[in-house]
Amino acid sequence: MRQDGEATLLSIYIGEADKLQHKPLYTAIIEAAREHGLAGATAWRGLMAYGAKSVIHTSRLLDMSADLPIVVEIIDEKNKVEAFCDVLDEMFETADAGVLLTTHAIGVRRYLPASDAEK
């Protein structure tokens, strides 16, 4: 990915309990993104959500859910993100997971690795 300019943000909404071959689906997604050379990926755990079935998942103690919402965000050039969506389609079919994918055109201000001294 270029150090600055136009890019695409791919947001993937899944559940924490979703698995792909006994591995958390969000882990499988991020590992696949890295293998396919995408610029970066982050998984976020949500506090509360509902989706297509209108079931509320929450982290509140009294309503503790074992299936909290997870959002995986991936940023790279549009063509690389679109190609990766084909990989994701296969993963989601295998996992039989409920999912929502969104893409957004974004501007990247700076994309640089940390210096070796900071690692």
N, C-alpha and C positions, 0 to 999 in steps of 0.2 A: 504494500500500500504506500502511496505517496506520503510525504511528511505533512502535507496540508492540501486542502482542496475538497472536492465533492466525494462523498462516500455514501454507503447505505448502512443503516442500522437495522438488523434483523432481531426482532424480539420474539421469543418462544415461550409461551405460557403453558406450563405443565404442572403436575402434582408431584409432591415430594415422594410419594409412594410408588410412582411409575418406575418400572424396571425394564431393562433390556438385557436379557440373558443373565439374570441375577445381579445385575449392576444397576445402580441408580441411573435413570435415564439422563439426568442432567450431567452426570459424569461422562457417560457415553457420548453425549453431544459435544461437550467441550474437548474430549480426546479426539473425536472425529474432526472437529474444526481445526485443531492443531495439526493433525495428520494431513489435512487438505490445504495447509499453508495459509489459513485465514489470519488476519492481522491480530486479532485478539478476541477473547470471550470472557464473560463474567456471569456467574450464577448468583441470583439474589433470592433469599427466602422471604416470602411475604408474611404479613401478620394476619391478614384476613382476606378472603376472596370467595367468589362463587362464579360458576361458569354456565355452560349450556344446560346442565341439569338443575341449576338453581340451588345446589347444596352448598351451604356456607361452611367453609373451612376456616378455623380460627386458632390462634395460639393462646387464647384466654384460658386460664387455669381450669375453670369450671366446664368449659366446652372443649377441652384439649383434643385436637385432631392429630391423627398420625399421618395426615396427608395435607401438609401445609402447601400453599402455592409456591411455585418456583418460577422465576423468570430468568431465562438465559438470554443475554444480549451479545450479539456478535457484530463487529464493525469491520467492513472492508469495502473494496470497490464493488460496484453494482454487479458486474458480470460474475465475480467470484462468489458473491452472496447468492445470486440466482442459481448458479451451478450447485452450490452446497444444499440448496433447498431440495434438489432431486435426491441427494443422499439422505436428507432428513425424512423425506416421504417414505423411503424404504425402512428407515429405523422405526418410524411411527407405526407402520403396518405390522412390523414384527413385534413391537412392544404392545400393540393394541391399546394405545394410550389416547386419552382425550387431549387435544392440543389446539392452540390458537397461534398462528404465525402472522406477524405483521412486519412490514418493511416501511422504512421512512428514509427519505433523502435527507442527508445531514451535511454540514460543513465541518471538516476537521481543521482545527486551528494549528495543532502541533501533534505529531506522533513520532516520538524518539525513544529509543531504549535508554534505561538508566546507564550511567557510566559504570565501568567495572569497579571503581572505587566505592560505589554505593551498594554493591551487592553483598 
